[in-house]
Amino acid sequence: MKKLTEKEIQKLFDFTKKHYVEYYDLQLELVDHLACGIEEQWNIDNSITFDDALNMEFKKFGVFGFSDIVDQRKLELQKKYKKVINNAIVDHLKKKEYVGLMLLFSIIYFLFTLLDAEITFIVAVVLFYSIGIYQLVRLNNQYKLKTKELGTKLVLVETIYKNFISISAASAFFNLGIQSILHLNVNFLYVNIGVAIILPFLYLILYVSCYYLPKHSDEILKDLCQEYQLIMK
């Protein structure tokens, strides 16, 4: 049976890059898929040229090419990583020191609302979003450094360092609070009671997704990404 040469395999990597697949883990999957398809064609008719066989395999991906595969793979890894986030949050909630800090934060926040509920809410919104924006910038810089260290892009690395679930959750929550105040004439005191209860959890999610997990990214990558181990050898 006719087999691909190393030069032809490199051409497959170049082909995936040419079609905007910039992640090494996805390139490996696609190259393996294309190589198997091409060799199966040669098994039937070994007179087919490499380029013709490659074009026939690529047509099987449809009009959108590799884009659907890339999107599907990203979704799969995001689902896996969300489980990692959820497990980490549950682990932190089992620790008394974290629960104690969250309760203390709630009590202090609520005491401030008794002094001025409106100002307290505004400060809470501004402070959280300021921290969120800082995290966006910091994690983006860390992502660039990690990618430079690896010498290539990996989907899971991007998922870890560009996972902004906490900021999205906070945006939805605070937007609900603001809309309630503006359109439903809800008392600031009631809104702040909700903030005092929920905000500590949002800060915990922020800590886990922006500090704790990126700090342990090597362990996560070794566990969930076989390609990472190949790169680090």
C-alpha positions in Angstrom: 0.0 0.0 0.0 1.3 3.4 -1.0 2.2 5.6 2.0 2.7 9.4 2.5 6.2 10.7 2.7 7.4 13.1 5.4 7.5 15.8 2.7 3.9 15.1 1.9 2.9 15.1 5.5 4.5 18.5 5.9 2.5 19.7 2.9 -0.6 18.6 4.8 0.4 20.8 7.7 1.0 23.7 5.4 -2.4 23.0 3.8 -4.2 23.3 7.1 -2.4 26.6 7.9 -3.2 27.9 4.5 -6.9 27.3 5.3 -6.7 29.3 8.5 -6.2 26.4 11.0 -3.8 28.1 13.4 -4.0 25.7 16.3 -1.4 22.9 16.4 -3.7 20.4 18.1 -6.3 20.8 15.4 -3.7 20.7 12.7 -2.6 17.3 14.0 -6.2 15.9 14.0 -6.8 17.2 10.5 -3.5 16.0 9.1 -4.2 12.5 10.5 -7.7 12.6 8.9 -6.5 13.8 5.5 -3.6 11.3 5.5 -5.9 8.4 6.2 -8.3 9.5 3.5 -5.5 10.0 0.9 -4.0 6.6 1.6 -7.4 4.9 1.4 -7.8 6.5 -2.1 -4.3 5.2 -3.1 -5.4 1.7 -1.8 -8.1 1.8 -4.4 -6.2 3.6 -7.2 -2.5 4.4 -6.6 -2.3 6.3 -9.8 -4.1 9.3 -8.2 -1.7 12.2 -7.5 -1.2 13.5 -4.0 -2.7 16.9 -5.0 -5.8 15.4 -6.5 -6.3 13.1 -3.6 -5.9 16.0 -1.2 -8.4 18.1 -3.0 -10.9 15.3 -3.0 -10.5 14.8 0.8 -10.9 18.6 1.4 -14.1 18.7 -0.6 -15.6 16.3 1.9 -15.5 19.1 4.5 -18.1 21.1 2.5 -18.2 24.7 1.5 -16.9 26.0 4.8 -13.8 23.9 4.8 -12.2 23.3 8.2 -14.1 26.1 10.0 -16.9 23.8 11.3 -14.3 21.3 12.7 -12.5 24.1 14.4 -15.7 25.5 16.0 -16.8 22.0 17.1 -13.5 21.3 18.7 -13.5 24.6 20.5 -17.0 23.9 21.9 -15.9 20.4 23.1 -12.9 21.8 25.0 -14.9 24.7 26.4 -17.4 22.1 27.8 -14.6 20.1 29.3 -13.0 23.2 30.8 -16.3 24.4 32.3 -16.4 21.2 34.2 -12.9 21.9 35.5 -14.0 25.4 36.6 -17.1 24.0 38.3 -15.1 21.4 40.1 -12.6 24.0 41.3 -15.4 26.3 42.5 -17.0 23.4 44.5 -13.5 22.5 46.0 -13.1 26.1 47.1 -16.5 26.2 48.6 -15.7 23.2 50.7 -12.9 25.1 52.4 -14.0 27.0 55.5 -11.6 29.9 55.0 -13.2 30.8 51.6 -16.7 30.5 52.9 -15.7 32.7 55.9 -14.3 35.3 53.6 -17.4 35.3 51.5 -19.7 35.8 54.5 -17.4 38.6 55.9 -17.6 40.3 52.5 -21.4 40.1 52.4 -21.7 41.5 56.0 -19.3 44.4 55.3 -21.0 45.2 52.0 -24.5 45.2 53.6 -23.3 47.5 56.4 -22.1 50.0 53.8 -25.6 49.9 52.1 -27.1 51.1 55.4 -25.0 54.2 55.1 -25.8 54.9 51.4 -27.4 52.2 49.3 -27.1 54.0 46.0 -23.4 54.9 46.3 -22.6 51.4 47.6 -24.2 49.8 44.5 -22.4 52.2 42.1 -19.0 51.5 43.8 -19.6 47.8 43.6 -20.4 48.0 39.9 -17.4 50.2 39.1 -15.0 48.1 41.2 -16.0 44.8 39.7 -15.8 46.0 36.2 -12.4 47.6 36.8 -11.1 44.3 38.2 -12.7 42.5 35.2 -11.0 44.8 32.6 -7.7 44.4 34.4 -8.1 40.6 34.2 -8.8 40.8 30.5 -5.6 42.7 29.9 -3.5 40.6 32.3 -4.7 37.2 30.9 -4.3 38.3 27.3 -0.7 39.2 28.1 -0.2 35.8 29.8 -1.7 34.0 26.8 0.7 35.7 24.5 3.6 34.7 26.7 2.4 31.1 27.0 1.9 30.8 23.2 5.4 32.2 22.7 6.8 29.7 25.1 5.1 26.8 23.3 6.0 28.2 19.9 2.5 27.4 18.6 -1.2 27.9 19.4 -3.4 25.3 21.2 -7.1 25.5 21.6 -7.1 24.6 25.2 -4.5 27.2 26.0 -6.7 29.9 24.5 -9.7 28.5 26.4 -7.8 28.7 29.7 -6.4 32.2 29.2 -9.4 33.7 27.4 -12.2 32.2 29.5 -14.2 35.2 30.7 -17.2 33.4 32.2 -17.1 35.3 35.4 -17.1 38.7 33.7 -20.0 37.7 31.5 -22.0 36.4 34.5 -21.3 39.7 36.4 -22.4 41.7 33.4 -25.7 39.9 33.2 -26.2 40.2 36.9 -25.4 43.9 37.2 -27.4 44.7 34.1 -30.4 43.1 35.7 -29.9 45.1 38.8 -29.6 48.4 36.9 -32.7 47.6 34.8 -34.6 46.8 37.9 -33.8 50.1 39.4 -34.4 52.2 36.2 -37.6 50.5 35.0 -39.2 48.7 37.9 -38.4 51.4 40.6 -36.9 48.7 42.8 -35.4 50.1 46.0 -31.6 50.3 46.0 -31.6 48.5 49.4 -33.3 45.4 48.0 -30.9 45.4 45.0 -27.9 45.6 47.4 -29.2 42.7 49.5 -29.1 40.7 46.3 -25.6 42.0 45.5 -24.4 41.2 49.0 -25.5 37.6 48.5 -24.4 37.0 44.9 -21.3 39.2 44.5 -19.0 37.1 46.7 -19.8 34.1 44.5 -18.9 36.2 41.4 -15.6 37.1 43.0 -14.9 33.5 43.7 -15.6 32.6 40.0 -13.4 35.5 39.0 -10.6 34.2 41.3 -10.9 30.6 40.1 -11.1 31.3 36.4 -8.6 34.2 36.2 -6.0 33.3 38.9 -6.2 29.8 40.3 -6.7 27.8 37.1 -4.3 29.7 34.8 -1.7 29.3 37.6 -2.2 25.5 37.3 -2.5 25.5 33.5 0.4 23.0 33.0 -1.4 20.4 35.1 -4.7 21.0 33.2 -3.0 20.9 29.8 -1.2 17.6 30.6 -4.5 16.1 31.7 -6.7 17.3 28.9 -4.4 17.9 26.0 -2.1 15.1 24.6 -0.6 17.5 22.1 0.8 19.6 24.9 2.9 16.7 26.1 4.3 16.2 22.6 5.3 19.9 22.4 6.9 19.9 25.8 9.1 16.8 25.1 
